[in-house]
Amino acid sequence: MSNVAGPGAGLPDPRASRAVLVGVSDYTALEELPAVGNNVETLRNVFTDSDLWGLPSWTAVTAAAPYRAE
């Protein structure tokens, strides 16, 4: 059950939640976006911060610059 007040109010129960954060910063036809990698990790830190949501760190997975086979 989600909290009704305080940090994480209105958010899903972090113990029953998962997050997959994907950030693509390198493109062949566009300029590189180096901040994307930092943003993905920063968002993961926000999600796992016990004062904000408290998602267990092992349930928040990041994929910076995933590889796509052609």
N, C-alpha and C positions, 0 to 999 in steps of 0.2 A: 504494500500500500504506500502511496506517495505521502510526503510530508504535507501538512496543511498550513504550516507557518514556518518562517525562518528559511535558512539556506535550502535551496532545492525545492521550495514550495511549488506545488503544481507539476513537478517533473516526475517521470516514471521512477519507480523504485530502482536505485542504482545497482542493487544486488541481483536484479532480474533483467538488467539491461546490458547491451553490447553496443560498441561503436566501431565502425570501420571508416577511417579518414583517409581519403585518397587525394594526393596533391601532384599535379603534373606541372613541372616548371620548364621542361625542355621540349621544344617543338621544332619540327623541321621547316615549317612554313611561316612561323611567327617568331617574334623576339622572345628570348628567354625571360622567364619570370622567377628570378631567384628567391623572392620573398615567399613564394608559395610553400617551399620546404619549411621555412621558419613558421609560417602560419599554421601548417598542419600540426607541428609539434606543440605550438602554443595552444591551439584548440584542444589538443589531447590533455595538456596540463590543466586547462580550465575544467574539462570534464571530470578529471580525476581529483581535483581539489576538493577536499572534504568540506570546505567552507562554501563551496558553490554547488556541486552536485554530488561528488563523492563516488563516482564510478570507480570500481576496483581497477587498478592499473593494468592487470592482466586481461581485462575485458575491453580495453581501448587499443585497437591495433591501427598503426599507421602504414601507409604504402606511399612513400615519396618516390616520384619518378618511376612508376611501374613500367615494366617492359612489355611491349606488344610485338609479338612475332608476326611477320607478314608472310 
